């Protein structure tokens, strides 16, 4: 009997002795092994395979010299390295603190595996053996023999024909197949090379010498350790077996049929350790707990009462896949509402003066159904965040929190706010990847593309730039690839049901995800993790009827009066998406101001009021909206005809109410205000009805021209076809007037131009002066001091 002294490419990794996650074995079959398909078991095995893969890259397997005594060394990783006499190519690395006598026992048991005679070891019945055969570049069969079998004739029925295709070898990892065998236990097979490509995901791989796929790596899972066999490093030599008793390897492979109709057949066989050699069964180890860092903007941060897609993904990994994930990052929670104190009128800041408090990091709650264990999980997503900013902070975040997986969903703010064009954004994303790897060289990075939102008038550039960036990102990510740090493009945009023209049922406001949108974003990342990173189990489930967001009327609405104006406040309504507030002077039939409360809070100030006025205010709670893409457009009707019968009635000296008749083909109307010289006064307003009021028209309503258009989608009638100038308000001096072409005015009177005239009402003069002072102070380099105090 001789101890094999060749250079075997066998590596042994040790595992901690902790509770097993379960041993779900396929039924025993005749020799040949059984492909593992149980999702829970696959998840366990793929986690073990991933761990052995990382150890190879981290150099935690140490090749053993052919001669030397067992020694114990302490290195930078606190590794215990045992050199096994006579078994060059073996390595034992003890990382978890197992006792020396236990490790020595394993060494002794492994040494007994390859004691034999002078025969070719791959045919020696003293060993368990495996046989592999490939053809046509994508088909394969696998056989096994137990110890004591002399010829392998008991392989009945014939082994199944497996699909082992490796698509896009230059940019993807080869597939991994997991098996169970009565005499070998659990093991995996992964082919590593074609004639053109030697996969660099495993150190030291070699290309094939013929067409097709070759050079498998076998991984055998044992109790307390894992054995890795690289076939290409364990190729034996027949002559050496016959004449020296040393085969120089445990495997033999060659072309078995050069002229097969199905393509050239290549195959081989190896001597391998039996299950009872040095330990039985699956390593008694706890599954690795994957750490994730989500890096994103408002789409990933979420607002108060959201589940967030982060929680949806967390739930799938934990409850469906059976892993115990941890989400990490510098932030927690969602974005909460701005407190009432931040809505109060404040004087403008002096140059160089900073705000005393920051409202960007206000912590918001999750939905009530999100459990407490997730509420404390970290993340790195924040409203308004850009890739241009994040590339400078990502290295420190990764270095501190040490995530295994980096999920990046950034870019909309860069394109939407003109921070970066498509090319610059791709460059910033590449910089983000590089800096993340500086923080952790072996990190796995998944980058999504940018999702579309409903169309914004005048922003075709956002649509075009989003499409261009997504294309560039997919094309250029290949050049960022590094085997030690896998990188994957995730197509969230296709799965996220939101289009520039065509509806957006996945968002509550045309961009940010509602419950269904959360499901679809999480599904995109879950599919990527399952297909490429060994998260084996059932597919991510998308609920056909996501949780509804039920809202209520804002409670305790009140509007007390203050010297600064009127403060309307209320108590927070649960599940709100914000609030809409509208105001009008008492006696007006339409609301002159209506819109969302901004910033998102539970209070709103109205400071443009006059002494003696009575104001009416209404507040409603916003819930998940419907698709707002081109609201109210009538398909096929074209541009509408102009409206008629435009009327103007002065409510007070600075407020006018406009009314007009309907246009049959209009979905809405535009109201525009011009000075007497046809210069625009502010932006146009779009309304659905046929009446609209405008206030704060200093120095008086009669100094402006008012025009109304009809629109249908993006088509609009002429902005100068229907216009009107109201009369001078009674009790005020006549001033400049513009000639209009409206159909009727109320209380019309003759007017004349007098550049020296001023409003007779002193309160109106003071209010106008305050407005001018405010506008000037916002643009001035020093504060503007008013001439008089009210």
VENKAMO-V745611 format. One record per pair of residues at least 24 apart in sequence whose ideal C-beta (glycine too) atoms are under 6 Angstrom apart, sorted by sequence separation. I is the first residue (numbers start at 1). J is the second residue. If there is no record, write none. Layout:
BEGIN
i: <I	I>
j: <J	J>
END
This chain:
BEGIN
i: <125	140	387	449	496	551	702	733	766	82	125	169	174	191	192	495	550	551	640	701	64	206	336	388	549	640	702	64	138	170	189	190	336	386	387	63	169	173	306	336	386	586	637	662	732	62	189	335	384	492	495	61	304	333	334	406	516	572	586	660	62	187	188	303	333	388	515	673	674	61	302	303	304	388	492	515	570	583	584	659	703	60	187	386	634	673	703	705	301	490	569	583	633	658	186	289	290	291	292	293	632	672	705	287	293	568	582	632	657	144	146	289	291	391	406	463	671	394	398	412	490	567	581	656	13	405	406	407	408	409	411	669	670	144	388	391	395	399	488	565	566	579	580	655	387	391	394	398	565	669	670	13	387	390	394	398	442	443	444	445	446	448	449	451	565	579	580	654	395	422	442	564	654	668	391	395	425	446	448	449	488	565	578	654	666	210	387	451	455	576	577	656	667	332	416	422	426	452	455	577	666	166	422	426	433	452	653	663	665	672	331	335	437	452	573	658	660	329	568	570	11	327	328	329	330	415	422	426	430	454	327	329	650	214	327	210	212	128	224	128	223	454	222	223	453	223	453	559	311	223	304	307	314	676	699	221	223	304	221	305	557	646	676	307	311	554	643	330	554	643	508	699	551	640	656	698	551	640	328	549	137	328	549	637	642	137	639	646	648	650	653	640	134	634	646	648	10	134	642	643	650	653	9	10	11	12	14	16	301	633	642	5	7	8	300	301	7	301	446	3	630	132	294	295	296	298	293	294	297	608	185	183	184	183	185	186	646	646	647	648	649	645	590	592	590	592	588	300	4	293	514	32	33	292	653	3	291	31	291	292	293	294	295	296	1	290	296	297	508	508	407	510	120	31	32	504	31	503	30	121	136	503	32	49	118	135	136	147	135	121	122	122	135	134	45	133	132	132	131	49	129	130	36	129	130	35	36	127	128	33	34	128	122	33	122	122	121	26	28	25	113	113	52	110	109	49	106	48	52	454	454	52	312	312	15	309	313	15	312	316	14	307	13	309	313	12	13	309	321	12	321	10	11	320	320	10	345	9	9	316	9	8	340	51	6	47	5	47	6	8	2	6	343	23	343	345	338	343	345	337	338	340	20	337	21	17	15	18	16	15	305	43	43	40	201	200	171	57	348	348	351	50	46	46	43	42	43	39	39	39>
j: <149	164	411	473	520	575	726	757	790	107	150	194	199	216	217	520	575	576	665	726	90	232	362	414	575	666	728	91	165	197	216	217	363	413	414	91	197	201	334	364	414	614	665	690	760	91	218	364	413	521	524	91	334	363	364	436	546	602	616	690	93	218	219	334	364	419	546	704	705	93	334	335	336	420	524	547	602	615	616	691	735	93	220	419	667	706	736	738	335	524	603	617	667	692	221	324	325	326	327	328	667	707	740	323	329	604	618	668	693	181	183	326	328	428	443	500	708	432	436	450	528	605	619	694	52	444	445	446	447	448	450	708	709	184	428	431	435	439	528	605	606	619	620	695	428	432	435	439	606	710	711	55	429	432	436	440	484	485	486	487	488	490	491	493	607	621	622	696	438	465	485	607	697	711	435	439	469	490	492	493	532	609	622	698	710	255	432	496	500	621	622	701	712	378	462	468	472	498	501	623	712	213	469	473	480	499	700	710	712	719	379	383	485	500	621	706	708	378	617	619	61	377	378	379	380	465	472	476	480	504	378	380	701	266	379	264	266	183	279	184	279	510	279	280	510	281	511	617	370	283	364	367	374	736	759	282	284	365	283	367	619	708	738	370	374	619	708	397	621	710	577	768	621	710	726	768	623	712	401	623	212	403	624	712	717	213	715	722	724	726	729	717	212	712	724	726	89	213	721	722	729	732	89	90	91	92	94	96	381	713	722	86	88	89	381	382	89	383	528	86	713	216	379	380	381	383	380	381	385	696	275	274	275	275	281	282	742	743	744	745	746	743	691	693	693	695	693	409	114	403	624	143	144	403	764	115	403	144	404	405	406	407	408	409	115	404	410	413	624	625	525	628	241	154	155	627	155	627	156	247	262	629	159	176	245	262	263	274	263	250	251	252	265	266	178	267	267	268	269	188	269	270	178	271	272	179	180	271	272	179	180	274	269	181	270	271	271	180	182	180	273	277	219	278	278	219	278	221	226	628	629	228	518	519	224	518	522	225	522	526	225	518	225	521	525	225	226	522	535	227	537	227	228	537	538	229	564	230	233	540	234	234	569	288	246	287	246	288	248	250	245	249	601	282	603	605	599	605	607	600	601	603	284	601	287	284	283	286	285	285	575	321	322	322	483	483	478	484	777	778	781	534	534	536	536	536	537	536	537	538>
END
